[in-house]
């Protein structure tokens, strides 16, 4: 009996992935649910597990190939290695054709005779935006066009993304002595997407950054006083990020424009608070989302962030855990950054940059004192957020952190 290994559902608006590497080779025995290969999408890296036990009889799509959702990756033959040898050998010439079809032409596959009609939400948005829904590649089950597919087609046409590799083509050649010491490595899909999204944010938004500084004396004192009992009770360390998340939620409630986004000629004000936390990994920056942050306690926020950080470094984050954010916080201070201007995480209208805590002389009550200070940077979309609102938002965050009792009293 042969069991097919196929690309799993990749998430809304994600239609294809690149094979990072196979952990097994044809003829190897596999156990049910054992990781077989690693897939890289433009959002996350995920593992594909064996759907059944047996022997890996055939590898259809090789390392580095691009495959569509649902595409055939390989086959597992039930039984021992001997039973798998014949099917593997017999099927060997076929993989190139089988793999090429879904990878090279995902759009026609989506328009097959058994393809599902576009979802009602997708059809409505397509009509509003003047998008031909029949020309949009669907990422849903049986090629169904979803809302995210239409939004992506309307806001970022694939034709506009095609020139991305151009800089490598026009790059002036290095002199011989230097060229021999260079190494050319193809960007991962995640890195390509990061590059594209950051540049798109700069090209689309009227981005501006405003700065302030916060005296971290009270937060540091609070942590020093309660960190041991906090960790003992909640099983997680009391960090800084929880304070910043709660402070930002309060400020977002006061300044709703920073929690909004533009949709064509409309402004969408979001009366919920899903805070993205930028996490650096070996493969690039990912932004998992702490959902309903206004309903979570400080301990729950810290637990959620800690779990995201661990799984992000292990490549275990799920796609839906990085979607739907309304505002983002990034902490360059853990790497020693003293000041920066963060780039918006589109389509959000605001992102807060935290930085290194550094002792500096400050005038307090007419006297010079040494205080632990941190620079804060708020990058915002000036199309939505006025300068007064941006400055007020940052002042609200500063006030909450310099007097943490405000976070408890909801002031």
Secondary structure, 3 states (H helix, E strand, C coil): CEEEEECCCCCCCCCEEEEEEECCCCCCEECCCCEEEEEECCCCEEEEECCCCEEEEEECCCCCCEEECCCEEEEEECCCHHHHHHHHHHHHHHHHHHHHHHHHCHHHHHCCCCCCCCCHHHHHHHHHHCCCHHHCCCCCHHHCCCHHHHHHHHHCCHHHHHHHHHHHHHCCCCCHHHHCCCCCCCCCHHHHHHHHHHHHHHHHCCEEEEEEEEECHHHHHHHHHHHHHHHHHHCCCCCCHHHHHHHHHHHHHHCHHHHEEEECCEEEECCCCCEEEEEEECCEEEEEEECCHHHCCHHHHHHHHHHHHHHHHCCCCCHHHHCCCCEEEEEHHHHCCCCCCCCCCCCCCEEEEECCCEEEEEEECCEEEEEEEEEEEEEEECCCCCHHHHHHHHHHHHHHHHCCHHHHHCC
